[in-house]
């Protein structure tokens, strides 16, 4: 079956269909990771986006029951160069194509992904539509041009949990190193803006009792749980579309309870501190992004997935220390408050399958809690 991908600038790309037979409209971004396609496809931060993989071959290890970052694929579409005809891995439960078909996600293979990646890199992220069921090009283009896109939208409501729950270690937890447990079992409240399960595994690995709350939980409701620490998760879309979350973060900052944010959580802290956020030209998506820890000069290789960035110049330098910067484009990658136990990073220290350079940042959070 032929698949058709169209971009908002009128570009038309034909390829081979896999996954579900359906239509999808989305924002197309490229990811430069060499491994970990299952973790990428199940990352809730990709809600509303189609992923263009720069690695040549996808699907060779199939899909297993342990490496999910959420309960299903969160992407709108997959765009790849070559789909492996063979699945060969001792943990595989089904093929990538069968899994995407099960969850109604379309894919296109046979694409010149090098050319298309350069196009997005040079011209910026584009809206796109994909059909794997023969929908005419003019209809696909109309879908693209009438789609509102992600700017200003609340995408978090599509991925957050419906009610509060306590995290219980799962099959994937065995791949996370267990740390020394404090003499006191610490309580951490984690906001679910689209939280990745490997984040919960890392928080739990320090012996913490982790309570996950919906994205619209107020500061008062969170503080009533009497947490030792508060975590703000990753998530999809534009932080400007989440005024209720910024309001909650403001109250949590004032409470003095130690707080740590990752990705969208970092952006919400930045907005709560008075800074705006802006869209990057083509975002950061991949597992090979170098960032520098400014206090020491140390460089970490990190995994990243975001389209928006905290505007550094709008932060009060008397209140906030900039801790990490991107070595690719000098964008803000981390901050810490000078007079409150609050810090955040734009990248993903929990990244699975890797890199693991930033895993110890979770230890910094628990060290901060211990000093409180």
N, C-alpha and C positions, 0 to 999 in steps of 0.2 A: 504493500500500500504506500502510495506517495504521500509525503507530508509537505506542507507549505508554511514557511515562516515569512512574515512581512514585518518590516520596521516602519516607524512613523515617518521616516524620510522617503518612503516609497520603495526601498530595497525589497526585492522578492528573492527568496532562497528556496529551492526545491531539494528534498532529501527523502530518506526512507523513514517511514513511521515505525515507532515501537511504543510500548506502553498502551495506554487507553486510546480508543477511537473517539475523539472529542475535539472541541475547540477551547482555546484558552487565550486570555488577554492579560498582559503582565508587563512589568518593567524588566528588561533584559540586562543582566550583569555578568561579568566573567569572573571565574574563580581559578586561581593559579595553583591550588594544591595538587600534589602528585598522587596522594592517597587519601582515603577516608571519604569516598563519595557517599556512603550510607549516612555518615554523621552529617555531612553537608545537606543532603536531601531531607533529613528529618529535623534540621535546625529551624525552630519557629521564627527566627529572625529573617528567614527568607520568604515569609508570607507575602504574597502579592508579587513575587519575582520569579522570573525564569532564569535558570543558571546555565551559562555557557562554560563548559569545562575546557580548559586549555590543554590538559593532559590528553594524549592521543587515544587511548583505549580505556573504555569504561565497561564495567560489568563482569570482569573476569573472576571476581571472588563472590559474586552473587549477593544475597541479602541474608543476614543471620538474625538471631533473636536477641542478641546481647548489645549491639553497638548503636542502637537507636538513641537519638537525643530527645525524641518525643514519640508518641504512639503511632505516628503515621508520617508519610512524606508531606512536607509543608510547602514545597515549591509549587509553582503553577505549571512549569514545563522544564524539560531537560533538553539541552542542545549539545550534541557531541560530534566528534569526528568519526569514531568507530565503536560499535557495540560488539563486545566479545561474543563469538558464537558458542563459546564453551564456558561453563561455570565450574571452577575447580577450587574448592576450599572445604576443609573438614567441618567447618561450622555453618556452611551455607544451607539455608532452608528452602530457598526458591530463587529464581533468576530475577535480575533487575527489571526486565521488561514485564514479567508476570506480576511482580510486586507493584509496579506503577499502574498496570492495568487494573489490578484489584482496587486501587485507591483513586481511580479515575484521573490519572495524571498523564498527559501526552508527552511523547519524546520524538525528536528528529535526529537521525544520524546521517552520515555522509556529508556533513557540512565542512567547509574550509574554515576551521575554527581559528587558525592563525590570522587569516585575513579579517574575519569578523571581530576578533579580539582587538586587532589594531584599529579597526574602524571605531569601536567603542572607546578605546583608549584615546584616540586622537579627537573624536567628535563628542564624546560623552555618552552617558547612559541614555538609552532610548526606550520608549514604549514599543511593544511588539505584540503580535498575535500569531498563534500556531494552530493549524488545523491538521488533524490526522484522519479526517473523515471526508475530505474532498470539498470543503466549503470554498466557494470562489474567492479570488483575490480581492475583488472590489468590496465584498462583504467584510473580509478580514480587515481591510484598510479602514473601513467605516467603524469597525469595532475599536480599532486603535485610536482613531481620531475623536471618538466620542467617550472614550474611557477617561475618567477623572484623574487617574494616576494616584500616587501615594502622598504627595505633598499636602500637609495639613490634615491628613486623615488619621483616625484612630484605628490602627490595625491591631493593636494589642487586644481589643475586646474579642477578636476572633481566635485568640490562642491562649488566653489566660484561663486558669481553672475556675470552675463555677462556685466552689466553696473551699473553705479552709481544710487542709489535711496535713497529717504528719508523714514525713518521708520515711520509708522503710527501704533499706538497701535491697537492690535487685541483682540480677545475674551479672550485669555489667560492673557492679561494685568491686568484684574480685580483681579487676584490672587496675584499681586505684590503690596505691600504697597506703596502708593504715598507719596513722601517726600516733605518737605517744598521747595517751588520754589524760586530761587534767584530772586532778583529785576531785574536782567539782564538775558534774555534768553541766555543760553550758547550754543555754537555750538561745537558738538563733531563729528569728523570723525572716523568711525569705519571700520577697515580693515576686509574684509570678507575672512578669510582663511578656512571657514567652520563654520561660526558663529552660535551659538545657539540662538534661538529667545528669550529665557529667559534673555540672556545678554542684548539684545536690550530693553526688557521691563524694566530692572533695570536701564539702562542708561537713558531711557525716564522718569522713575519715579522721577528723580531729576529735571524735567522740561527742560531737554536739547533737543535741536533740533539735531537729530541724522541723519547724512548722511553716508550711507554705500557705500564703494568703493570696486572694485574688487581687488584681491590679487596682481595683477601686477601693481597697481597704483604706480607711482614714488613718491619720496619725494617732488619733485617740483610740481607735480600735486596736491598733498594733501595740501601743504602749500599755493597754490594759492586759496584754498577754505577758507583761513583765519580762521582755527579752534581755539577755545579756548583750546581744548584738543584733544588728539589722542588716540584711543583705538586699540589694536592689539588682535585679537580673537584667540580662539581655532581652531583646524583643525586637519586633519588626517596625518598620515605618518611621514616621517623622515625629520626633519628640515634641514639636510644636503643637501636635494634635492631642496632647495629653495634659491639659491644664489641671485636671483633678489630681494627677500623679505629682505634678510639681508642687501643688498645694500641700499634699501629704508629706513630701520630702522636706519642705520648709519646716513643718511642725516637728518632724523627726530630727532635723538638725538642731533645732532649738532645745530638744529634750536632753541632749548630751549623751544619748546612748551611742556607743561605737557603731559606725556605719561604713559599709563597703559596697561600691557599685561597679558593675562591669557593663561595658558597651552602652546600651540604652540607659541603664542605671547611672552610668557616668554622665551621660548627656543630661539626664534629669537633675542630677546634682548641680551641674553647671548652670542650668536654667534657674534652679532654685537660688543660686548664688548671684543671679542678676545678669548672666551672660545670655546671649542669643545662641542659636545653633544655625549652621548653614549647610547646604548641600555640597558635597564634593563632586568633582567633575565626573568621575566614574567609580567612586567609592573604593573601599579596601576590602578585597575578598580573596582569601587564600591563606596558606600556612607557612609563608616564607617572608614575612614583613619584619624588617629590622627596626627596633626602637631603642633609644638610648635613655638610660636612667641618669638624669642630669646631675644629681648630687655626687655620683661616683664616676660617671662616664662609662659605666658598663653597658654593653650592647646585648640585647636579647633578641632572638628570632622568635616571632610570635605568629599566632593565628588571628585573623581579623575578619570581620563581616559587618560592615556598616556603610551607609551612604551619607550620613550626616556627621557633623563635627562641631564641638563647642568652639565658639569664637573667642580665642584667647585674649584679645585686646579688651574685651568687655568684662573681664574678671578683675576684682579688686586685689591688687598685688599685696596690699597690707593684710588681707585675710587669707589669701590662697597662694600656695607654692606650686609651681608647675614642676611635675616630677618626671614625666616621660614625654619625648618628642619622636615623631616618625623621622627616620633617616631617608625615607623616600621623598617626602614632600614637606617635611618640617611641620606637619599638623600636630595639634595637641593630642597627646596619648595618655596623659595621666595628671592628676592633681591631688593635693592634700590641703586641708584647712589647717591654718596655723594655730588657731585657738579652740578647735573642736576636734573630737576623735572621728574624723570623717576623711575618707580617701576613696579614690576611684581610678580605674584604668579603662581605656577605650578598647584595648585588645582582650583576648580570651586566654587567661592563664590556665583554664581547665582543659584546654584543647585536646581533643582525641581525634585521631591517633597521635597527634603531636603537632608541633614541637613541644617539648616539656620545659623549656628554659624558664618559664614564668610560674611554674607550679608553686614555688615557695611564697608567692604573694598571698595565698590563703593563710599561710603561717603568720604573715604580718597582721592579718585581720585578727587572728586569735591571740596574738601577742598584745595587740591594742586592747582587746577585751580584758585580758589578764591584768593590764595596768590600770583599768578603770576602778 
